[in-house]
Amino acid sequence: MIKQNERQRIARDLHDNLGQSFSMITLKAEYARKLLAKKPDAVPEQLLEIEQASRQNLKMVREIVAGLRQVTVAEELINQERNLSVAGILLLTKNEDQLEGIPQQNQQVLAQCLHEAVTNIIRYSQATECYVVFNRTATTFQMQIEDNGRGLKSEDQYKSHGIVGMRERLKTIDGDLMVDGRRGTQLTMAVLLKMEGTA
């Protein structure tokens, strides 16, 4: 599902940004070819418009590719599923569709927090299962990461470098982190957000 959502997102970007423009380039090229016989003096203007549209499309492609280089939560989940599997830990996810439309800035930070959380699970938890659950409302997105390991046994563990780092990252996107280490470790990350496409 995660991979399919990523494919659909990329397909939408390509279709929405490039599809119409390439159609117009084709029409203008066909029109310029017809003008060669009837009004050759008008051809340079059409060629200039085709050149401008082509340059604009090239810029769009570069922007899309640049966007793909930014890590999304979905991509990080795929990467961490492999790492957890190697460590003998089963990854279970729920509500991945809630990631749809989450702004890239938020995705980048949440992906970093996911990476840190899974690293800690692999190193310290002695868990056999890891659960990642997503939920959102109109104004809040929540990512919950939980394992069935040994939990946090001291106050120092609640103030570890990894947890402090996640809190600092989340603050940059109006987010917060709640930690419960009584039965396994549960990290709940809540972020205030505006969905893409909203004012």
Z-matrix of the N, CA and C atoms (Angstrom, degrees):
N
C 1 1.459
C 2 1.528 1 111.04
N 3 1.345 2 116.37 1 -42.08
C 4 1.461 3 120.62 2 -179.48
C 5 1.528 4 110.29 3 -61.55
N 6 1.342 5 116.32 4 -48.05
C 7 1.464 6 120.12 5 -179.81
C 8 1.524 7 110.94 6 -62.71
N 9 1.350 8 116.75 7 -40.48
C 10 1.449 9 120.51 8 -180.00
C 11 1.524 10 111.11 9 -63.90
N 12 1.331 11 117.32 10 -40.66
C 13 1.464 12 120.90 11 178.08
C 14 1.519 13 111.13 12 -62.54
N 15 1.346 14 116.90 13 -40.38
C 16 1.454 15 120.71 14 178.48
C 17 1.531 16 110.77 15 -64.70
N 18 1.341 17 116.30 16 -42.07
C 19 1.469 18 119.62 17 177.90
C 20 1.526 19 110.70 18 -61.34
N 21 1.335 20 116.06 19 -42.58
C 22 1.461 21 120.03 20 -179.22
C 23 1.520 22 111.39 21 -65.16
N 24 1.344 23 116.60 22 -38.64
C 25 1.466 24 120.22 23 178.72
C 26 1.523 25 110.85 24 -63.64
N 27 1.341 26 116.34 25 -44.95
C 28 1.464 27 120.19 26 179.17
C 29 1.522 28 110.51 27 -64.19
N 30 1.334 29 116.49 28 -42.46
C 31 1.467 30 120.51 29 179.62
C 32 1.526 31 111.29 30 -61.53
N 33 1.332 32 116.53 31 -40.41
C 34 1.469 33 119.87 32 178.47
C 35 1.517 34 111.12 33 -64.06
N 36 1.343 35 116.37 34 -43.50
C 37 1.461 36 119.97 35 179.40
C 38 1.528 37 110.83 36 -59.76
N 39 1.330 38 115.85 37 -46.39
C 40 1.465 39 119.55 38 -179.44
C 41 1.518 40 111.65 39 -65.06
N 42 1.330 41 116.00 40 -44.83
C 43 1.468 42 119.99 41 -178.45
C 44 1.522 43 111.94 42 -65.53
N 45 1.340 44 115.69 43 -48.77
C 46 1.464 45 119.53 44 -175.46
C 47 1.518 46 112.25 45 -67.56
N 48 1.329 47 116.65 46 -38.79
C 49 1.457 48 120.23 47 -173.73
C 50 1.523 49 113.82 48 -87.88
N 51 1.338 50 117.02 49 -31.31
C 52 1.461 51 119.64 50 -171.79
C 53 1.525 52 114.38 51 -113.33
N 54 1.316 53 116.82 52 -28.91
C 55 1.465 54 119.64 53 -173.33
C 56 1.514 55 114.09 54 -55.84
N 57 1.320 56 116.55 55 -52.85
C 58 1.464 57 120.15 56 -177.53
C 59 1.520 58 111.52 57 -65.82
N 60 1.330 59 116.71 58 -39.77
C 61 1.451 60 120.22 59 -177.96
C 62 1.530 61 111.81 60 -64.68
N 63 1.343 62 117.03 61 -42.03
C 64 1.460 63 119.25 62 177.99
C 65 1.535 64 111.27 63 -66.19
N 66 1.316 65 116.91 64 -34.34
C 67 1.467 66 119.90 65 175.85
C 68 1.525 67 110.60 66 -61.60
N 69 1.336 68 116.59 67 -41.81
C 70 1.461 69 120.49 68 179.10
C 71 1.530 70 111.15 69 -67.13
N 72 1.318 71 117.77 70 -37.56
C 73 1.467 72 120.46 71 176.53
C 74 1.521 73 110.68 72 -61.34
N 75 1.329 74 116.07 73 -42.37
C 76 1.476 75 120.36 74 178.76
C 77 1.519 76 111.00 75 -61.96
N 78 1.319 77 116.50 76 -45.70
C 79 1.473 78 120.70 77 -179.66
C 80 1.528 79 111.15 78 -63.21
N 81 1.328 80 116.00 79 -42.42
C 82 1.461 81 118.97 80 -179.46
C 83 1.531 82 111.43 81 -67.76
N 84 1.327 83 117.18 82 -36.01
C 85 1.467 84 120.56 83 177.86
C 86 1.529 85 110.01 84 -65.45
N 87 1.336 86 116.66 85 -42.59
C 88 1.468 87 120.40 86 177.94
C 89 1.528 88 110.66 87 -63.22
N 90 1.352 89 115.57 88 -40.23
C 91 1.467 90 120.33 89 179.82
C 92 1.525 91 110.80 90 -65.94
N 93 1.343 92 116.67 91 -41.28
C 94 1.463 93 120.80 92 179.41
C 95 1.519 94 110.94 93 -63.39
N 96 1.335 95 116.36 94 -38.55
C 97 1.466 96 119.92 95 179.07
C 98 1.527 97 110.70 96 -63.15
N 99 1.335 98 117.15 97 -40.03
C 100 1.464 99 120.63 98 178.53
C 101 1.527 100 111.58 99 -68.08
N 102 1.354 101 115.48 100 -35.32
C 103 1.465 102 119.47 101 -179.51
C 104 1.529 103 112.75 102 -68.31
N 105 1.334 104 116.90 103 -23.35
C 106 1.462 105 119.82 104 -178.92
C 107 1.519 106 111.90 105 -55.54
N 108 1.311 107 115.52 106 -36.48
C 109 1.475 108 119.70 107 -177.82
C 110 1.522 109 112.14 108 -85.11
N 111 1.350 110 116.95 109 -34.36
C 112 1.470 111 120.28 110 -172.33
C 113 1.530 112 112.85 111 -98.68
N 114 1.337 113 116.85 112 -47.24
C 115 1.462 114 121.12 113 -176.99
C 116 1.535 115 109.66 114 -136.85
N 117 1.306 116 117.13 115 74.12
C 118 1.476 117 119.43 116 -176.64
C 119 1.527 118 113.61 117 -60.36
N 120 1.338 119 116.83 118 -27.16
C 121 1.462 120 119.15 119 -179.90
C 122 1.530 121 112.21 120 -66.23
N 123 1.337 122 117.43 121 -21.77
C 124 1.466 123 121.25 122 -178.16
C 125 1.528 124 112.32 123 -86.92
N 126 1.337 125 116.88 124 -10.64
C 127 1.466 126 120.64 125 -176.00
C 128 1.529 127 112.77 126 -64.47
N 129 1.352 128 119.50 127 -43.81
C 130 1.472 129 118.96 128 -178.80
C 131 1.531 130 113.34 129 -55.57
N 132 1.305 131 117.73 130 -37.76
C 133 1.469 132 120.40 131 179.15
C 134 1.530 133 110.93 132 -63.06
N 135 1.347 134 116.03 133 -42.35
C 136 1.462 135 120.07 134 178.53
C 137 1.533 136 111.31 135 -65.72
N 138 1.319 137 115.71 136 -40.67
C 139 1.470 138 119.74 137 179.03
C 140 1.532 139 111.08 138 -63.75
N 141 1.337 140 115.66 139 -37.55
C 142 1.463 141 119.40 140 177.99
C 143 1.527 142 110.90 141 -63.40
N 144 1.327 143 116.61 142 -41.73
C 145 1.465 144 120.49 143 178.68
C 146 1.530 145 110.97 144 -65.56
N 147 1.330 146 116.31 145 -38.00
C 148 1.466 147 120.08 146 177.17
C 149 1.532 148 109.74 147 -64.38
N 150 1.342 149 116.20 148 -43.62
C 151 1.468 150 119.95 149 178.72
C 152 1.521 151 111.57 150 -60.52
N 153 1.344 152 116.85 151 -43.35
C 154 1.463 153 120.78 152 -179.85
C 155 1.531 154 111.35 153 -64.54
N 156 1.325 155 115.99 154 -42.18
C 157 1.470 156 119.77 155 178.72
C 158 1.516 157 111.11 156 -64.73
N 159 1.336 158 116.34 157 -38.75
C 160 1.465 159 120.59 158 179.07
C 161 1.525 160 111.29 159 -64.14
N 162 1.332 161 116.25 160 -42.68
C 163 1.466 162 120.13 161 178.19
C 164 1.533 163 111.01 162 -63.31
N 165 1.318 164 115.92 163 -39.86
C 166 1.460 165 120.37 164 179.12
C 167 1.531 166 110.47 165 -64.27
N 168 1.335 167 116.34 166 -41.28
C 169 1.461 168 120.10 167 177.94
C 170 1.527 169 111.77 168 -63.51
N 171 1.322 170 116.01 169 -39.82
C 172 1.467 171 119.72 170 178.14
C 173 1.529 172 110.16 171 -61.30
N 174 1.328 173 116.19 172 -40.91
C 175 1.467 174 120.44 173 177.21
C 176 1.526 175 110.71 174 -62.22
N 177 1.360 176 116.34 175 -42.16
C 178 1.462 177 120.67 176 179.04
C 179 1.528 178 111.12 177 -61.08
N 180 1.338 179 115.99 178 -43.92
C 181 1.465 180 120.32 179 -179.42
C 182 1.530 181 110.07 180 -60.73
N 183 1.327 182 116.21 181 -43.48
C 184 1.468 183 119.98 182 179.37
C 185 1.525 184 111.01 183 -62.29
N 186 1.338 185 116.87 184 -38.81
C 187 1.460 186 120.55 185 179.47
C 188 1.528 187 111.05 186 -66.99
N 189 1.345 188 115.87 187 -40.72
C 190 1.470 189 119.94 188 178.68
C 191 1.521 190 110.57 189 -64.31
N 192 1.359 191 116.04 190 -44.40
C 193 1.459 192 120.21 191 179.55
C 194 1.527 193 110.49 192 -62.97
N 195 1.336 194 116.40 193 -40.49
C 196 1.466 195 120.10 194 178.13
C 197 1.517 196 110.32 195 -61.84
N 198 1.334 197 116.51 196 -38.95
C 199 1.452 198 120.79 197 177.72
C 200 1.516 199 112.19 198 -65.08
N 201 1.333 200 116.96 199 -34.46
C 202 1.462 201 120.29 200 179.92
C 203 1.525 202 111.45 201 -69.59
N 204 1.320 203 117.21 202 -26.32
C 205 1.462 204 119.90 203 179.94
C 206 1.526 205 111.76 204 -71.90
N 207 1.346 206 117.00 205 -21.12
C 208 1.451 207 120.02 206 177.39
C 209 1.527 208 108.68 207 -77.13
N 210 1.310 209 115.95 208 131.41
C 211 1.455 210 120.14 209 -175.10
C 212 1.520 211 110.41 210 -75.28
N 213 1.319 212 116.76 211 129.83
C 214 1.458 213 121.99 212 174.37
C 215 1.528 214 108.72 213 -97.21
N 216 1.332 215 115.34 214 166.20
C 217 1.464 216 119.69 215 176.90
C 218 1.527 217 109.92 216 -61.72
N 219 1.325 218 116.97 217 -38.88
C 220 1.464 219 120.67 218 -179.82
C 221 1.523 220 111.20 219 -61.70
N 222 1.332 221 116.81 220 -43.96
C 223 1.469 222 120.31 221 178.75
C 224 1.529 223 110.69 222 -64.22
N 225 1.321 224 116.12 223 -40.94
C 226 1.463 225 119.63 224 -179.92
C 227 1.525 226 111.00 225 -66.15
N 228 1.324 227 116.56 226 -36.46
C 229 1.468 228 120.00 227 176.06
C 230 1.522 229 111.22 228 -59.97
N 231 1.331 230 116.19 229 -42.99
C 232 1.464 231 120.72 230 179.33
C 233 1.529 232 109.67 231 -61.90
N 234 1.342 233 116.18 232 -45.38
C 235 1.468 234 120.19 233 -179.96
C 236 1.526 235 111.26 234 -63.14
N 237 1.334 236 116.44 235 -44.22
C 238 1.457 237 119.77 236 -176.02
C 239 1.525 238 112.36 237 -74.40
N 240 1.307 239 117.72 238 -24.77
C 241 1.470 240 119.90 239 175.13
C 242 1.518 241 109.71 240 -61.94
N 243 1.329 242 116.33 241 -39.12
C 244 1.461 243 120.70 242 177.93
C 245 1.527 244 110.24 243 -65.30
N 246 1.330 245 116.39 244 -45.49
C 247 1.468 246 120.23 245 -178.38
C 248 1.525 247 111.45 246 -63.91
N 249 1.327 248 116.30 247 -43.04
C 250 1.465 249 120.37 248 178.85
C 251 1.519 250 110.96 249 -63.83
N 252 1.329 251 116.04 250 -39.76
C 253 1.458 252 120.36 251 -179.75
C 254 1.527 253 110.93 252 -61.62
N 255 1.334 254 116.75 253 -42.99
C 256 1.458 255 121.15 254 178.04
C 257 1.523 256 110.62 255 -60.82
N 258 1.361 257 115.63 256 -35.22
C 259 1.466 258 120.45 257 -179.49
C 260 1.533 259 112.47 258 -83.10
N 261 1.329 260 117.42 259 1.74
C 262 1.454 261 120.79 260 179.21
C 263 1.516 262 113.92 261 77.37
N 264 1.347 263 116.52 262 25.30
C 265 1.466 264 121.87 263 -179.06
C 266 1.533 265 108.46 264 -114.45
N 267 1.324 266 115.55 265 129.21
C 268 1.460 267 121.46 266 -178.97
C 269 1.524 268 109.74 267 -84.39
N 270 1.330 269 117.34 268 130.12
C 271 1.464 270 122.02 269 176.12
C 272 1.516 271 109.89 270 -97.60
N 273 1.332 272 115.98 271 127.06
C 274 1.454 273 122.63 272 176.11
C 275 1.522 274 108.14 273 -121.89
N 276 1.336 275 117.59 274 128.84
C 277 1.466 276 121.18 275 -178.87
C 278 1.521 277 110.59 276 -123.00
N 279 1.321 278 115.15 277 157.14
C 280 1.458 279 120.90 278 -179.24
C 281 1.530 280 109.59 279 -145.21
N 282 1.318 281 116.12 280 140.16
C 283 1.476 282 123.85 281 175.80
C 284 1.530 283 112.71 282 64.83
N 285 1.348 284 117.17 283 40.34
C 286 1.463 285 119.60 284 178.11
C 287 1.523 286 112.17 285 -59.49
N 288 1.333 287 116.91 286 -26.67
C 289 1.465 288 120.41 287 -179.35
C 290 1.532 289 112.09 288 -63.52
N 291 1.334 290 117.26 289 -18.49
C 292 1.462 291 120.62 290 179.07
C 293 1.536 292 112.13 291 -68.66
N 294 1.332 293 116.91 292 -12.43
C 295 1.459 294 120.88 293 177.16
C 296 1.527 295 112.58 294 -74.24
N 297 1.311 296 116.47 295 -16.54
C 298 1.470 297 120.83 296 -176.08
C 299 1.526 298 110.66 297 -59.26
N 300 1.339 299 115.68 298 124.52
C 301 1.460 300 120.49 299 175.27
C 302 1.515 301 115.52 300 84.51
N 303 1.323 302 118.27 301 -0.08
C 304 1.461 303 119.49 302 178.03
C 305 1.533 304 108.58 303 -68.30
N 306 1.338 305 118.60 304 128.79
C 307 1.475 306 120.73 305 -177.08
C 308 1.513 307 112.75 306 -55.13
N 309 1.340 308 116.06 307 146.01
C 310 1.461 309 121.20 308 -175.56
C 311 1.527 310 112.39 309 -60.40
N 312 1.331 311 117.23 310 -37.29
C 313 1.467 312 119.47 311 178.99
C 314 1.532 313 110.13 312 -59.20
N 315 1.327 314 116.73 313 -43.18
C 316 1.462 315 120.46 314 177.84
C 317 1.527 316 111.18 315 -67.07
N 318 1.325 317 115.89 316 -41.11
C 319 1.467 318 120.43 317 179.84
C 320 1.526 319 110.76 318 -59.33
N 321 1.326 320 116.39 319 -42.81
C 322 1.458 321 120.81 320 -177.66
C 323 1.526 322 110.59 321 -60.83
N 324 1.323 323 116.62 322 -46.96
C 325 1.465 324 120.95 323 -178.92
C 326 1.532 325 110.96 324 -67.00
N 327 1.330 326 116.17 325 -44.71
C 328 1.462 327 119.84 326 179.96
C 329 1.536 328 111.32 327 -63.76
N 330 1.330 329 116.28 328 -36.74
C 331 1.466 330 119.83 329 177.41
C 332 1.528 331 110.45 330 -63.89
N 333 1.338 332 117.21 331 -39.74
C 334 1.462 333 120.82 332 177.66
C 335 1.527 334 110.67 333 -64.13
N 336 1.342 335 116.35 334 -41.48
C 337 1.465 336 120.37 335 178.71
C 338 1.528 337 111.03 336 -66.23
N 339 1.319 338 116.84 337 -38.77
C 340 1.460 339 120.75 338 176.55
C 341 1.522 340 110.70 339 -61.65
N 342 1.312 341 115.62 340 -43.52
C 343 1.470 342 120.74 341 178.26
C 344 1.529 343 110.76 342 -58.67
N 345 1.323 344 116.60 343 -48.03
C 346 1.469 345 121.36 344 -179.47
C 347 1.522 346 111.23 345 -63.14
N 348 1.341 347 116.48 346 -43.59
C 349 1.464 348 120.63 347 -178.13
C 350 1.523 349 111.24 348 -63.13
N 351 1.320 350 116.64 349 -44.70
C 352 1.469 351 119.80 350 -179.46
C 353 1.524 352 110.88 351 -67.64
N 354 1.329 353 117.35 352 -37.68
C 355 1.463 354 120.44 353 176.08
C 356 1.527 355 110.47 354 -56.86
N 357 1.337 356 116.24 355 -44.17
C 358 1.467 357 120.49 356 179.23
C 359 1.533 358 111.53 357 -66.25
N 360 1.323 359 116.52 358 -38.51
C 361 1.470 360 120.05 359 178.45
C 362 1.525 361 110.21 360 -61.49
N 363 1.321 362 116.07 361 -46.28
C 364 1.469 363 120.23 362 -178.92
C 365 1.528 364 111.02 363 -64.41
N 366 1.328 365 117.17 364 -41.15
C 367 1.466 366 120.77 365 -174.59
C 368 1.533 367 113.39 366 -76.55
N 369 1.335 368 115.83 367 -40.83
C 370 1.465 369 117.71 368 -165.08
C 371 1.527 370 116.84 369 -121.23
N 372 1.340 371 118.88 370 -20.17
C 373 1.469 372 119.23 371 -164.78
C 374 1.525 373 115.16 372 -79.36
N 375 1.335 374 116.94 373 -26.92
C 376 1.470 375 121.80 374 -171.36
C 377 1.534 376 110.69 375 58.52
N 378 1.328 377 115.94 376 31.33
C 379 1.467 378 121.37 377 -178.29
C 380 1.520 379 111.05 378 -84.83
N 381 1.320 380 115.13 379 161.99
C 382 1.469 381 121.76 380 172.63
C 383 1.527 382 111.63 381 -114.32
N 384 1.336 383 115.74 382 -13.80
C 385 1.464 384 119.94 383 179.97
C 386 1.526 385 110.09 384 -138.94
N 387 1.342 386 115.36 385 145.94
C 388 1.460 387 123.02 386 175.84
C 389 1.522 388 107.84 387 -130.40
N 390 1.319 389 116.66 388 132.64
C 391 1.466 390 121.86 389 -177.87
C 392 1.523 391 108.93 390 -118.09
N 393 1.331 392 116.42 391 131.95
C 394 1.459 393 121.56 392 175.42
C 395 1.523 394 107.52 393 -125.44
N 396 1.335 395 115.69 394 119.09
C 397 1.465 396 121.64 395 -175.21
C 398 1.524 397 108.88 396 -124.35
N 399 1.320 398 116.35 397 135.29
C 400 1.463 399 122.07 398 -179.78
C 401 1.529 400 109.64 399 -113.87
N 402 1.323 401 115.45 400 139.99
C 403 1.463 402 121.51 401 174.04
C 404 1.511 403 109.08 402 -145.47
N 405 1.318 404 117.08 403 153.16
C 406 1.456 405 119.03 404 175.95
C 407 1.515 406 110.88 405 -153.40
N 408 1.332 407 114.17 406 155.38
C 409 1.457 408 122.80 407 171.41
C 410 1.518 409 106.66 408 -117.37
N 411 1.317 410 117.42 409 -167.43
C 412 1.464 411 120.37 410 179.84
C 413 1.527 412 111.57 411 -64.94
N 414 1.328 413 118.00 412 -26.70
C 415 1.464 414 120.70 413 -174.31
C 416 1.526 415 114.40 414 -123.87
N 417 1.320 416 118.02 415 -6.89
C 418 1.461 417 120.37 416 -174.13
C 419 1.520 418 111.39 417 -133.47
N 420 1.333 419 115.35 418 137.60
C 421 1.460 420 121.56 419 172.68
C 422 1.511 421 107.97 420 -115.79
N 423 1.331 422 116.17 421 138.25
C 424 1.458 423 120.76 422 -177.29
C 425 1.527 424 110.39 423 -129.68
N 426 1.320 425 115.52 424 132.66
C 427 1.459 426 122.04 425 173.71
C 428 1.528 427 107.37 426 -121.87
N 429 1.320 428 115.53 427 122.97
C 430 1.464 429 120.99 428 -178.90
C 431 1.526 430 109.07 429 -114.99
N 432 1.322 431 116.38 430 126.24
C 433 1.459 432 122.52 431 179.68
C 434 1.522 433 107.58 432 -119.34
N 435 1.313 434 115.88 433 124.27
C 436 1.467 435 120.42 434 -174.48
C 437 1.522 436 109.56 435 -137.71
N 438 1.331 437 116.13 436 146.24
C 439 1.458 438 119.89 437 174.10
C 440 1.520 439 109.34 438 -129.99
N 441 1.322 440 115.97 439 165.47
C 442 1.474 441 121.07 440 -179.95
C 443 1.526 442 111.52 441 -103.60
N 444 1.341 443 115.50 442 31.91
C 445 1.456 444 120.51 443 -177.24
C 446 1.510 445 114.08 444 -87.61
N 447 1.319 446 115.39 445 -153.53
C 448 1.467 447 120.38 446 -170.83
C 449 1.524 448 113.71 447 -81.99
N 450 1.314 449 118.29 448 -8.21
C 451 1.461 450 120.70 449 177.46
C 452 1.510 451 113.20 450 78.64
N 453 1.334 452 115.71 451 -168.25
C 454 1.458 453 122.28 452 -179.80
C 455 1.527 454 108.54 453 -106.55
N 456 1.320 455 116.78 454 121.33
C 457 1.460 456 121.51 455 -170.91
C 458 1.521 457 113.70 456 -99.16
N 459 1.334 458 118.25 457 -8.06
C 460 1.463 459 119.13 458 -178.41
C 461 1.526 460 109.87 459 -144.47
N 462 1.346 461 115.52 460 161.11
C 463 1.462 462 120.71 461 178.41
C 464 1.524 463 111.12 462 -63.42
N 465 1.318 464 116.25 463 -32.72
C 466 1.468 465 119.63 464 179.70
C 467 1.525 466 111.66 465 -60.52
N 468 1.329 467 116.46 466 -35.41
C 469 1.464 468 119.82 467 179.86
C 470 1.528 469 111.37 468 -66.35
N 471 1.341 470 116.66 469 -30.36
C 472 1.464 471 119.84 470 177.22
C 473 1.534 472 111.32 471 -70.86
N 474 1.323 473 116.15 472 -17.51
C 475 1.463 474 120.95 473 -178.49
C 476 1.522 475 111.27 474 -113.31
N 477 1.319 476 116.13 475 24.34
C 478 1.464 477 120.05 476 -177.44
C 479 1.524 478 110.92 477 -64.66
N 480 1.336 479 114.66 478 162.11
C 481 1.465 480 120.86 479 -179.39
C 482 1.535 481 111.20 480 -57.35
N 483 1.344 482 115.86 481 -40.43
C 484 1.467 483 119.21 482 -178.71
C 485 1.515 484 112.61 483 -63.87
N 486 1.327 485 117.43 484 -44.41
C 487 1.467 486 121.29 485 -179.63
C 488 1.527 487 110.88 486 -67.73
N 489 1.327 488 115.89 487 -42.06
C 490 1.471 489 119.34 488 177.19
C 491 1.529 490 110.32 489 -61.10
N 492 1.330 491 116.43 490 -42.61
C 493 1.463 492 120.09 491 179.38
C 494 1.517 493 112.62 492 -62.61
N 495 1.336 494 117.06 493 -40.68
C 496 1.462 495 120.15 494 177.90
C 497 1.521 496 110.91 495 -63.56
N 498 1.327 497 116.79 496 -42.12
C 499 1.471 498 120.43 497 178.65
C 500 1.530 499 110.88 498 -60.44
N 501 1.322 500 115.87 499 -42.92
C 502 1.467 501 119.94 500 -179.41
C 503 1.523 502 111.20 501 -64.48
N 504 1.330 503 116.62 502 -42.14
C 505 1.462 504 119.73 503 178.23
C 506 1.525 505 111.01 504 -62.41
N 507 1.322 506 115.83 505 -45.78
C 508 1.462 507 120.48 506 -176.70
C 509 1.525 508 112.07 507 -63.94
N 510 1.323 509 117.17 508 -32.89
C 511 1.469 510 119.90 509 178.98
C 512 1.523 511 111.55 510 -60.87
N 513 1.331 512 117.81 511 -29.11
C 514 1.464 513 121.06 512 -178.72
C 515 1.520 514 112.14 513 -68.64
N 516 1.328 515 117.41 514 -16.20
C 517 1.467 516 121.01 515 178.67
C 518 1.535 517 110.78 516 -123.21
N 519 1.335 518 115.54 517 30.32
C 520 1.471 519 121.07 518 179.56
C 521 1.520 520 111.66 519 57.74
N 522 1.321 521 115.69 520 44.94
C 523 1.458 522 120.31 521 -179.99
C 524 1.512 523 112.28 522 -118.95
N 525 1.320 524 115.78 523 169.53
C 526 1.453 525 121.65 524 179.51
C 527 1.523 526 108.82 525 -144.42
N 528 1.324 527 115.45 526 161.94
C 529 1.459 528 122.01 527 -178.21
C 530 1.524 529 109.57 528 -127.35
N 531 1.331 530 115.31 529 129.51
C 532 1.463 531 121.38 530 172.97
C 533 1.520 532 108.24 531 -113.06
N 534 1.338 533 116.71 532 137.37
C 535 1.460 534 122.03 533 -174.98
C 536 1.520 535 109.70 534 -124.00
N 537 1.336 536 115.49 535 131.59
C 538 1.461 537 121.56 536 175.07
C 539 1.520 538 107.32 537 -131.94
N 540 1.324 539 116.74 538 114.00
C 541 1.460 540 120.41 539 -176.85
C 542 1.510 541 113.81 540 -113.43
N 543 1.339 542 117.41 541 22.69
C 544 1.465 543 120.01 542 -175.70
C 545 1.525 544 112.43 543 -74.41
N 546 1.321 545 117.56 544 -44.24
C 547 1.477 546 121.39 545 177.82
C 548 1.522 547 107.50 546 -128.11
N 549 1.313 548 117.18 547 98.90
C 550 1.446 549 119.48 548 -166.76
C 551 1.520 550 107.34 549 68.83
N 552 1.313 551 116.86 550 -165.50
C 553 1.467 552 120.72 551 176.52
C 554 1.525 553 108.76 552 -123.02
N 555 1.321 554 115.53 553 130.27
C 556 1.462 555 121.25 554 179.51
C 557 1.520 556 108.36 555 -121.69
N 558 1.321 557 115.87 556 120.74
C 559 1.466 558 122.57 557 176.41
C 560 1.525 559 108.20 558 -110.79
N 561 1.325 560 116.45 559 123.06
C 562 1.458 561 120.90 560 178.72
C 563 1.517 562 108.56 561 -116.23
N 564 1.331 563 116.15 562 115.83
C 565 1.462 564 122.30 563 -178.89
C 566 1.517 565 108.83 564 -107.95
N 567 1.336 566 115.77 565 119.51
C 568 1.456 567 121.36 566 -179.21
C 569 1.523 568 109.57 567 -116.47
N 570 1.320 569 116.21 568 130.68
C 571 1.469 570 121.63 569 -175.76
C 572 1.514 571 109.47 570 -127.69
N 573 1.340 572 116.61 571 128.58
C 574 1.459 573 121.43 572 170.38
C 575 1.517 574 107.71 573 -76.30
N 576 1.306 575 116.86 574 134.77
C 577 1.468 576 117.77 575 -175.51
C 578 1.521 577 111.62 576 -152.43
N 579 1.326 578 112.17 577 162.73
C 580 1.459 579 121.86 578 166.81
C 581 1.512 580 105.71 579 -114.90
N 582 1.328 581 116.93 580 129.07
C 583 1.450 582 120.04 581 -178.49
C 584 1.517 583 109.66 582 -69.09
N 585 1.332 584 116.60 583 151.98
C 586 1.466 585 121.67 584 177.68
C 587 1.530 586 108.60 585 -60.33
N 588 1.323 587 113.18 586 136.39
C 589 1.457 588 118.63 587 179.82
C 590 1.513 589 113.22 588 94.98
N 591 1.359 590 118.08 589 -4.41
C 592 1.446 591 120.84 590 177.49
C 593 1.517 592 109.41 591 -101.26
N 594 1.320 593 115.75 592 160.59
C 595 1.458 594 120.28 593 -178.72
C 596 1.525 595 110.36 594 -75.20
